[in-house]
């Protein structure tokens, strides 16, 4: 019951911010006024809690981390399977079903990725993708506390995905559910430890992460137009250099006195040789 109440609160928080935060000039990021404070809070949490814990997590022997990752991925496959069915995607439904069947049995509850070794790679799917498939095509960038980057559509899609996870129905202890969720977050964060330096050097880490996410997902639906409009009379250094090169190539250099004398000398030499 505690998890269900938290999910309801989660939806209420998102719904309460939609109407009053669409003030950004960037059409890809209409909720920037809301997003930036949330980003700052998430970065503080990452700096003081998540990243140090993730660094400690990387000292766990790799075989154990791989087994934990495979177990979490197998749970994620149930979420993907539900969304594959909702999207009427027959090919991916069959592939994901085969992955779950192989990894949950031969792979010992997903600890070993047997399906991946047999040529059945993981196919991630979410309810956000399902909403996109059925008509919600354009959605602005939207951040939620304690979660990573996403759009409003994808953040709302987290709630049904929780219900698609079998742990929600099997495990009744919230602490165990949170522990498994935290394990997945740690493993996911460990994959981005090498990019921390890039963010430290960035003038605007918020915009860097936002743009990388939107470009990677193909969500840049609204190109931001420049305030400077070009026309035929605009000055350009490149065009000036090109014009200068073209004019210099079209003008023939008149022969100098020295070149004319050389030509006469060549004629005399030719006559003597003849």
ZIZI-V413519 format. One record per pair of residues at least 24 apart in sequence whose ideal C-beta (glycine too) atoms are under 10 Angstrom apart, sorted by the first residue. I is the first residue (numbers start at 1). J is the second residue. Records with the same first field share a line. If there is no record, write none. Layout:
BEGIN
I = J ; J
END
This chain:
BEGIN
1 = 172 ; 174
2 = 174 ; 177
3 = 162 ; 163 ; 168 ; 172 ; 174 ; 177 ; 178
4 = 162 ; 163 ; 168
6 = 162 ; 174
7 = 158 ; 159 ; 160 ; 162 ; 163 ; 168
8 = 159
10 = 144 ; 145 ; 147 ; 155 ; 156 ; 158 ; 159 ; 162
11 = 155 ; 156 ; 158 ; 159
13 = 144 ; 145
14 = 142 ; 144 ; 152 ; 155 ; 156 ; 158 ; 159
15 = 156
17 = 142 ; 144 ; 152
18 = 140 ; 142 ; 152 ; 156
21 = 140 ; 142
22 = 140
24 = 140 ; 141
25 = 224
26 = 140 ; 141 ; 207 ; 210 ; 222 ; 224
27 = 138 ; 140 ; 220 ; 221 ; 222 ; 223 ; 224 ; 225
28 = 138 ; 139 ; 140 ; 141 ; 151 ; 210 ; 211 ; 214 ; 219 ; 220 ; 221 ; 222 ; 223 ; 224
29 = 140 ; 141 ; 142 ; 143 ; 151 ; 206 ; 207 ; 210 ; 211 ; 214 ; 222 ; 224
30 = 139 ; 140 ; 141 ; 142 ; 152 ; 222
31 = 140 ; 141 ; 142 ; 143 ; 151 ; 152
32 = 140 ; 141 ; 142 ; 143 ; 206 ; 207 ; 210
34 = 142 ; 143 ; 144
35 = 140 ; 141 ; 142 ; 143 ; 144 ; 149 ; 206 ; 210
36 = 143 ; 204 ; 206 ; 207 ; 210
37 = 143 ; 145
38 = 142 ; 143 ; 144 ; 145 ; 146 ; 147 ; 206
39 = 143 ; 149 ; 205 ; 206 ; 207 ; 209 ; 210
40 = 205 ; 206
41 = 143 ; 145 ; 146
42 = 143 ; 144 ; 145 ; 146 ; 147 ; 148 ; 149 ; 206 ; 209
43 = 199 ; 205 ; 206 ; 209
45 = 145 ; 146
46 = 146 ; 148 ; 189 ; 192 ; 196 ; 199
47 = 196
50 = 146 ; 182 ; 185 ; 186 ; 189
51 = 189 ; 190 ; 192 ; 193 ; 196
53 = 182 ; 185 ; 186 ; 189
54 = 185 ; 186 ; 187 ; 188 ; 189 ; 190 ; 191 ; 192 ; 193
55 = 189 ; 190 ; 193
56 = 186
57 = 182 ; 183 ; 186 ; 187 ; 189 ; 190
58 = 186 ; 187 ; 189 ; 190 ; 193
60 = 186 ; 190
64 = 111
65 = 183 ; 186 ; 187 ; 190
66 = 111 ; 112 ; 113 ; 187
67 = 107 ; 108 ; 110 ; 111 ; 112 ; 113
68 = 110 ; 111 ; 180 ; 183 ; 184 ; 186 ; 187
69 = 110 ; 111 ; 113 ; 183 ; 184 ; 186 ; 187 ; 188 ; 190 ; 191
70 = 103 ; 107 ; 108 ; 109 ; 110 ; 111 ; 112 ; 113 ; 114 ; 115 ; 116 ; 122
71 = 103 ; 107 ; 108 ; 109 ; 110 ; 111 ; 112 ; 113 ; 180 ; 183 ; 184
72 = 110 ; 180 ; 181 ; 183 ; 184 ; 185 ; 186 ; 187 ; 188
73 = 99 ; 103 ; 110 ; 113 ; 115 ; 116 ; 122 ; 124 ; 184 ; 187
74 = 99 ; 100 ; 102 ; 103 ; 104 ; 107 ; 108 ; 109 ; 110 ; 111 ; 112 ; 113 ; 115 ; 122 ; 166
75 = 100 ; 104 ; 109 ; 110 ; 164 ; 165 ; 166 ; 167 ; 180 ; 181 ; 184
76 = 110 ; 122 ; 123 ; 124 ; 125 ; 126 ; 161 ; 164 ; 165 ; 184
77 = 101 ; 103 ; 104 ; 110 ; 115 ; 122 ; 123 ; 124 ; 125
78 = 104 ; 110 ; 161 ; 164 ; 165 ; 166 ; 167 ; 168
79 = 124 ; 125 ; 126 ; 127 ; 160 ; 161 ; 162 ; 163 ; 164 ; 165 ; 166
80 = 122 ; 123 ; 124 ; 125 ; 126 ; 129 ; 161 ; 164
81 = 123 ; 125 ; 164
82 = 125 ; 126 ; 127 ; 130 ; 160 ; 161 ; 163 ; 164 ; 165
83 = 123 ; 124 ; 125 ; 126 ; 127 ; 128 ; 129 ; 130 ; 131 ; 133 ; 157 ; 160 ; 161 ; 164
84 = 123 ; 125 ; 129 ; 130
85 = 125 ; 130 ; 164
86 = 125 ; 127 ; 129 ; 130 ; 131 ; 133 ; 134 ; 160 ; 164
87 = 125 ; 127 ; 129 ; 130 ; 132 ; 133 ; 134
88 = 133 ; 134
89 = 123 ; 125 ; 129 ; 130 ; 133
91 = 123
92 = 123 ; 125
93 = 123 ; 125
94 = 120
95 = 119 ; 120 ; 121 ; 122 ; 123
96 = 120 ; 122 ; 123 ; 124 ; 125
99 = 123
100 = 166
104 = 166
125 = 161 ; 164
126 = 150 ; 153 ; 154 ; 157 ; 158 ; 160 ; 161 ; 164
127 = 153 ; 154 ; 156 ; 157 ; 158 ; 159 ; 160 ; 161 ; 162 ; 163 ; 164
128 = 152 ; 153 ; 154 ; 155 ; 156 ; 157 ; 158 ; 160 ; 161 ; 217
129 = 153 ; 154 ; 157
130 = 157 ; 160 ; 161
131 = 156 ; 157 ; 160
132 = 157 ; 219
137 = 219 ; 221
138 = 219 ; 221 ; 222
139 = 219 ; 221
140 = 214 ; 219 ; 221 ; 222
141 = 209 ; 210 ; 211 ; 213 ; 214 ; 219
143 = 206 ; 209 ; 210
146 = 185
147 = 185
148 = 185 ; 188 ; 189 ; 192 ; 209 ; 213
149 = 206 ; 209 ; 210 ; 212 ; 213 ; 214 ; 216 ; 217
150 = 213 ; 217 ; 219
151 = 213 ; 214 ; 217 ; 219
153 = 219
154 = 217 ; 219
END
